[in-house]
Amino acid sequence: MSNVISASHLTLAYNKGRKEVIKDVSFTIKKGEFVFITGPSGSGKSTLLKSLYGQLKPSEGDLVVGGLDLVNVKQKKLQDLRTHLGIIFQDYKLINEWTVAKNVVLPLMIAGYSVEVQNTQAQRLLKHVKLAEHANKFPLELSGGEQQRVGVARALAKNPVVILADEPTGNLDDYSSNVIWDLMENACQQLETTVLVVTHKIPTVFSLPYRHFIIENRGVYEVH
């Protein structure tokens, strides 16, 4: 299996000269792997995730995601990379003025797909996340768990190479959390999508083999 993410002596800081959040870490993640990243609040979990989709540029070292060097990347190439990533946020980041279906196909709209393709994909994905009957509702008409399922559907819209999820079940009840984990397991298993999840707690019921990294004291350590 080929490496989808490769970090070598990676250091992350928000301002040059400021104390590093993550310092001199190296790791690789292969296609189709499911990875949990845990660690205390403020340890740098979300910071690492931001670096993986290009929002935060490395201070030192090398970082390659999907074959793209994120240290020297141009903005146009960064946009290309993001079309191959699915990102799931804890606070959903849905557009409340848009219908559920339109939220789901946002990545396809940005990429210029036809309305016909958008509609077909919206129906397929909403059926997949068990929300087909809510296509024409608006996000605020849904529960938190349902909104997060819309977020998952949107992340899957372009069959991404990598899904990055930041505390995707942090605000959800057990039932909704289990649905979200099932959806991400399926993406990993059936589509060979690489899935990286930042979370406070690994779910107790999880059927796939996975890797586990802990971030603490500015380091990233794999738990075996």
Secondary structure, 3 states (H helix, E strand, C coil): CCEEEEEEEEEECCCCCCCCCEEEEEEEEECCCEEEEECCCCCCHHHHHHHHCCCCCCCEEEEEECCEECCCCCHHHHHHHHCCEEEECCCCCCCCCCCHHHHHCHHHHHHCCCHHHHHHHHHHHHHHCCCHHHCCCCHHHCCHHHHHHHHHHHHCCCCCCEEEEECCCCCCCHHHHHHHHHHHHHHHHHHCCEEEEECCCCCCCCCCCCEEEEEECCEEEEEC
